[in-house]
Amino acid sequence: MTHDFFETDAGKFISRAKCFLEAAGVLDDKMADGRSGMLFTPTLHLVGHGIELLLKGCMLHNGISKVQVIGYGHRINDMWLRAEVETLRSMARHNAVISHEYALTSGRFPDAARITNPVATFEEYLGALGHLHAEPRQYPIRYPTDDERVAPRTPLLVAALWRTADDYVKRPNDFLIR
C-alpha cells in the first residue's frame, strides 16, 4: 500500500509537503544560533506551503475531490477545520507535545520554557500563519509589504509539522478517517 500511495495525488501532495517542511527545518536550525534572523520569513513561507500541501493531501486521501481541494487555495485555516483532516490534526497536536518536550530537554530553544500548553500554542501559531499565508491582497510572507503584523515563532510549528509529515509518509494508513 505505501509504495502505491506515493503514486496517487494524495501521496504526491504528502511527499511534497514533507520536502517543504524538511527545508523549513533546515532553515529553522540555522536560526537557532540567533544570528540568522533573515531566514525567518522564508521559513514561515516554507512552513505555510508545507502545511497547505499536507492538508490538501490528507483531504485527497480521505475522498475529497481534487477540484474541491484545489478550490481551497491557500486557506489553511479553513482546511484545518475539515472533518477529513481530523487524524492529521490529532497527530499534529500530539507532535506539538513531543516537540515541546524535546525543546525543553535539549535546551536548544530557551523560549520553550515559557510555553505552558504546547497544543494551544501550536494552534495559536498555526492560526496566525494561516492568516498570513492566505492574505488575499498583500501576501506578507511572500512579498515585501508595509504590514506590521507579528508573525508566529517557528520552532514549535516546524518541529510539530515536520514530525507529522514524517509520520504521514511512513504510515499513510494511520491518516485515513475510519
HUJOHU-V744467 format. One record per pair of residues at least 24 apart in sequence whose ideal C-beta (glycine too) atoms are under 7 Angstrom apart, sorted by the first residue. I is the first residue (numbers start at 0). J is the second residue. D is the distance in whole Angstrom. If there is no record, write none. Layout:
<<I & J & D> <I & J & D>>
This chain:
<<0 & 172 & 6> <1 & 171 & 6> <4 & 171 & 5> <8 & 59 & 5> <8 & 65 & 6> <9 & 56 & 5> <9 & 59 & 4> <9 & 60 & 4> <10 & 171 & 7> <12 & 52 & 5> <12 & 55 & 5> <12 & 56 & 3> <12 & 59 & 6> <13 & 53 & 7> <13 & 56 & 4> <13 & 167 & 5> <13 & 168 & 6> <13 & 171 & 7> <14 & 168 & 7> <15 & 52 & 5> <16 & 49 & 5> <16 & 52 & 4> <16 & 53 & 4> <16 & 56 & 6> <16 & 164 & 5> <17 & 164 & 4> <17 & 165 & 7> <17 & 168 & 5> <19 & 45 & 5> <19 & 48 & 5> <19 & 49 & 4> <19 & 52 & 6> <20 & 46 & 7> <20 & 49 & 4> <20 & 160 & 5> <20 & 161 & 4> <20 & 164 & 5> <21 & 161 & 7> <23 & 49 & 6> <23 & 157 & 5> <24 & 157 & 5> <24 & 161 & 5> <27 & 153 & 5> <27 & 154 & 6> <27 & 157 & 4> <31 & 107 & 6> <31 & 108 & 7> <39 & 153 & 7> <40 & 140 & 6> <42 & 153 & 5> <42 & 157 & 7> <43 & 128 & 6> <43 & 131 & 7> <43 & 140 & 5> <43 & 150 & 6> <43 & 153 & 6> <44 & 140 & 5> <44 & 141 & 6> <46 & 128 & 6> <46 & 153 & 7> <46 & 156 & 5> <46 & 157 & 6> <46 & 160 & 6> <47 & 75 & 7> <47 & 128 & 6> <47 & 132 & 4> <47 & 140 & 6> <49 & 160 & 6> <49 & 164 & 7> <50 & 75 & 6> <50 & 160 & 6> <51 & 75 & 6> <51 & 132 & 7> <53 & 87 & 7> <53 & 160 & 7> <53 & 163 & 7> <53 & 164 & 6> <53 & 167 & 7> <54 & 78 & 4> <54 & 79 & 7> <54 & 84 & 6> <54 & 87 & 7> <57 & 83 & 7> <57 & 84 & 5> <57 & 87 & 5> <57 & 174 & 6> <58 & 83 & 5> <58 & 84 & 6> <60 & 171 & 7> <60 & 174 & 6> <60 & 175 & 7> <61 & 175 & 6> <61 & 176 & 5> <73 & 132 & 5> <73 & 133 & 5> <74 & 133 & 5> <75 & 128 & 7> <75 & 129 & 4> <75 & 132 & 5> <75 & 133 & 6> <76 & 126 & 6> <76 & 129 & 4> <76 & 130 & 7> <76 & 133 & 7> <79 & 125 & 7> <79 & 129 & 7> <83 & 176 & 6> <85 & 176 & 6> <86 & 173 & 7> <86 & 174 & 5> <86 & 175 & 7> <86 & 176 & 6> <87 & 163 & 7> <87 & 174 & 6> <90 & 163 & 5> <90 & 166 & 6> <91 & 159 & 6> <91 & 160 & 6> <91 & 163 & 5> <92 & 118 & 5> <92 & 121 & 7> <94 & 159 & 4> <94 & 162 & 4> <94 & 163 & 5> <95 & 121 & 4> <95 & 155 & 6> <95 & 159 & 4> <97 & 162 & 6> <98 & 155 & 6> <98 & 158 & 4> <98 & 159 & 5> <98 & 162 & 6> <99 & 155 & 6> <102 & 154 & 6> <108 & 154 & 5> <110 & 152 & 7> <117 & 155 & 7> <120 & 155 & 6> <121 & 155 & 6> <121 & 156 & 7> <121 & 159 & 6> <124 & 151 & 4> <124 & 152 & 7> <124 & 155 & 6> <124 & 156 & 5> <125 & 156 & 7> <127 & 151 & 4> <128 & 156 & 7>>
